[in-house]
Amino acid sequence: MTPEELLDAYAEMVLIRRTEKAAHDLFMSGLVKGTTHLAAGHEAVAVGASAALRPDDYVFATYRGHHHALARGATPEECLAELMSRATGLCQAKGGSMHLTKAASGMLGSYAIVGAHLPMAAGAAWSAKLRGSGQVAVAFFGDGATNIGAFHEALNLAAVWSLPVIFVCENNLYMEYTPIEAVTAVPNPAADRAGGYDMPAEIIDGNDVVVVHEAVARAAERARKGDGPTLIEAQTYRHFGHSRADPAKYRPADEVERWMKHDPLDVARARLEALGVPPEKIADRDQRAVATVDAAVAAARKAPEPEPALAFTDVWADGGAAWRT
């Protein structure tokens, strides 16, 4: 990344962090119903990966997917309005926090069923290969998904058919409340399994946006050349609990402290300073993010609730809602 590209990436990560904070505050104020799974701490994975992809590439994420939706072009206002069940939301209030989707930007959804989207990403990659479009599909998933059958099925088919798909494990050490190491035989739950499918794998620092960008760029180039899939295990850490119902008291204090000192925003800021980017330019991006998110919250608060008739749109490809067999 050039200094300017890194500054843009930093600004995007700050915007995502501020949006996540707004989501947390709105939830605590009772304006977000249901639950939220915040991705604060994971920003470098989404931003670094997205910067290495083409606009027409496909992205599939988990229920912890706010950062991916934003990195692929969704606005803070669209996302926060969706969380607040407003008509101006990304999915017109039908998706909520766990299902942010923006197909026009290649963000083909966030999925609440653990691991279910990995075969879907393989299917999208298969489509791209058949059409010769040069597109790449990327499936982001948590460490817990590596113990789900769909993970192994998707990797196997992707390898057998040499699909242009990248599997990115956001390993934050915990599958909900259980340490992944307590239930997995290998130390690196994703990367150590890739060899079983003759798939190249790489373990990277998921909190360094430059490292993520470089790894995904390599994997995307390989996929576009017809050399098949790649698995990337990005080591990262969530700043909050699994969901808003989880205070995360099961995590050792020294572990939390160690990872908080390796915050992706701090890592990117240190890189910018080392490149000689003036502090005032960095501060300006911080201030812009605050202003953008504040405006998004205000707009989402004022946005109308959806009309009941909207519940029957986007059900079928032709717009109909009648049951059919």
N, C-alpha and C positions, 0 to 999 in steps of 0.2 A: 504494500500500500504506500502511496505517496503521502506526504504530510497532510495534504488537503483531503485526500480520501480517508485517512485515519481520523482527521478532525470531523468529517461528516459521519463516520461510523460512531465516534464518541458521542456526537450530538444525538444520533438516533438512539443510542443506548440510554442516554440521559432522558430522552423523551419517553422511552418505554418505562424506565424506572419511575418517573413522575406519574405516568398513567397508572402504573400498578399501585402507587401510593394513593392516588385518587380513588381507585377501585376499593382499596382497603378502607379508606375513610368513609366512602359512601356506603359500604357494607355496614360499618360500625354505626352509621347514622340511620340505618334501617331502609335505605333507598335502593339497595341491591338485595333482591330476594334469592332464596336458595343458598348456594354457597359459591365460593371462588377458590381457585387454586392458583396462587400467585407465582410468577416466574422470576421475581426479583432475585438477582444473583446469576441467572441464566442468560442474561442479555447478549453476552458475547457470542454464544452459540448461534442465536437467531440472526444477529446482525452480520457476523462474520461470514456465515454460510450464505445468506441472501446476497451479500455483495459479490460473491463468487458465482452466482447463478445468472442465467438470462431471464428477462422478464416473462418469457413464455414457459419457463420450467415449472414443474409441479411440486408443491409442498404439501405434506400431510403431517399433522401434529397431534399431540395428545390433548386431554382436557386441560393440561397446563400449557395453553397455547397462545396466551395474549401476545407474548413477545414475537411469535412467528407471524401472527396476523398483522401486527404493526410493521414488522420488518418487510413484509410483502406488499405493503401499500395501504393497509387500512389506516384510518385516521383515529386519533384519540377520541374525537367526538363520536365517531361511528361505534367504536368499541364500548365506550362508557354508556352511550345511549342504549346499546344492546343489553348491557348488564342491568340497566335501570328499566328494562322492558318498555322502551319508547319506540314509537313508529319509525323514528329516524335511525334506529339501530342497524348494525351491519346485516342482520337477518330479520329485520322488522319485528324484533322481540321474540322470535321463534327459536333462537339458538341459545341465547344466554351465554354465560361465561365459558361453558364447556364445549361450545360448538361454533366458535367464531369461524366464519367462512367467507371468502371473497374470491369466487371462481374467476372473475374477470382478471384478477392479478395472479392467478395460478395457485392461490391459497385454497386448496380443495378440502379444507375442513379440519376441525379438531374433533377427536373421537374419545368418547368416555369409556368405551370397552377396551380394556388394556390389550394392546397388541393387534387389535382388529384391523387397523389401517395399514399394517405392513404388507399383507397380500394385496390390498387395494393399490398401494404404491407400485408394487410389482406389476399389477395389471395396467396401470397408467404407463409404466415404462415399456411394457409389451406393445401397447398401442403406438407409442412413439417410434418404437423399432419397426413395427409393421409399416407405418406411414413414412418412415425415413425422414422424420422431422428434425432430428438432431436434438430433440428435447431430452431432459433428464428429470427423473422423479426422485424426490428426497423424502424419506420417512424419518421423522424425529420421534424418539421414544425414550421412555425411562428405563432404568436398570432392571426394574421389576418385570418388564415385558420380555426380558431374555429368558425367563423361565416359563413362558407361555408357548404353547404349541405353534401358534401362528407365526412367531418369530422364526422358528426353525423351518416351517413350511415355506415361508417367503424367501428366506436365504437360499434354501435348496433350489427352488424353482428359478430364482434370479440367476444362480450360478449355472444351472443346467441350460437355461435359455440365453445366457450371456446378456442379461438385460441392462439397459442404461439406468440403473437405480443406485442411489447412495443411501445406506442405512446409517443414521447418526444416533448413537445412544447418548443421551444426556444423563450421565451417571452422577447422581447427586448423593450416592451412598445409601439411600433409603428407599425401600419400596413401601410407600405410605409411612408406617411407623416402625417397620422392621429393617434392621441393617441388612443390606443385600449380601454381605459376607457371611451372615448367619445361616443362609439357606442356599448358598451356591458353592459348588465344589471347586471352582476356579477363581483366582483373585480378580481377574478382569472379566466380568460376566458377559460382555458382548465380544470383545476382541479375541478372547481365548477360545471362543466357540467357532470363529470364522474359519479356522483351518479345517474343520470338519466338512466344510462345503467348498474347499479349495478357493477361498475368497481372501484377497488381501485385506489386511486390517491394520489400523494405526491407532495408537493411544496418544491423545493430545491434551494439552492444557486448555480446557474449555472456558477458562476465564480470561484468556488472551485473545482478543478479537483478531489480531494479525495472524496468530497461529491457526485459528479456526478458518480464516479466509484462505490461507495457503493450502491447508489440508483439503478443504472442499474444492478448491480450484483444481488441485491435482486429480481428485477423484472424478470431477466433472469432465475434465479433459480426457481422462481414460475412458469414461463411459461414452462420450461422443465419438471417440475413435473406434468404438465397437469392441472394446476390451472387457466389457462386462461390469459387474457391480463391485462396490468397495464398502467396507464397514469401518466407520470411525467411532471410536469411543472417546467422547469429550468429557473429561473429569471436571465437575462443577459442584455447586452447592447452593441449595435454596436458602434464602434468608429467613423465610417464614416456615411455619409448619406445613404439613401436607395440604391442609385446607384451612379455612378460617375457623373451623371447629377444633383445630389442633394447636396447642401452645408449644409443642415440640420440646417438652421437658425431658424427653428420653435421650436427647443428644448431649454428649459430654461437653462441659463448658469450655475445656481447652480446645476441643475440636472446633466448636463454633468460633471461638476467638481466632484460631489459626486461619480458618477460611474467610472470616470477615476481613482479615488483613490482606487477603488476596482478592478483594472485590474487583470485578471486571472494569468498573469505572476508574478505579484507582490505577489499575494496570495500564489502561489506555491513556490516562492522564500522564502517567510517568513516561510513557513512550513519546507522547507529544512534547513534553518538556525536554526530553533528551534530544529530540529533533529540532529544538529551538523555536517551537511555536510559542508566540508571546502569550503570557498568562491572561491578558485581557481578551484575546481571541477565544480562549477556552471558556472564560467567564461569560462572554457574550453568548455562547451556545447554551450554557447553563440557564441563563436568564430567558433566552428565547423558549426553551423547553417549558419553563415555569409558566410563562405567559400563554403558550399554546394550550397547555393542559388546563390552566385556569379558565380559559375561554371555552374549552371543550366541556368542562363540568357545568359551566353556566348555561351553555346551549342545551346540554342534555337534560338539565333540570327543567328547562322551559319547554322541551319538546313534548308533543302530544302523545297520549297513549295510543296504541294501535287500534284500528277499527276491527271489530270481531270478524268481518269478512276476510281479512288478511290471513286468517287461520287456514283458509281453504286454497290459498295460492301456493305455488311452488310444491304442490303435492305430487302432481304428475307433470311430465314433460310438456303436455299440451295445455296445462293450466287447470285441468279439470280436477274434481274432487270426488267423483262418483266411484264407489267401490267396483272393482272389476276383477275378473279371474283370468 
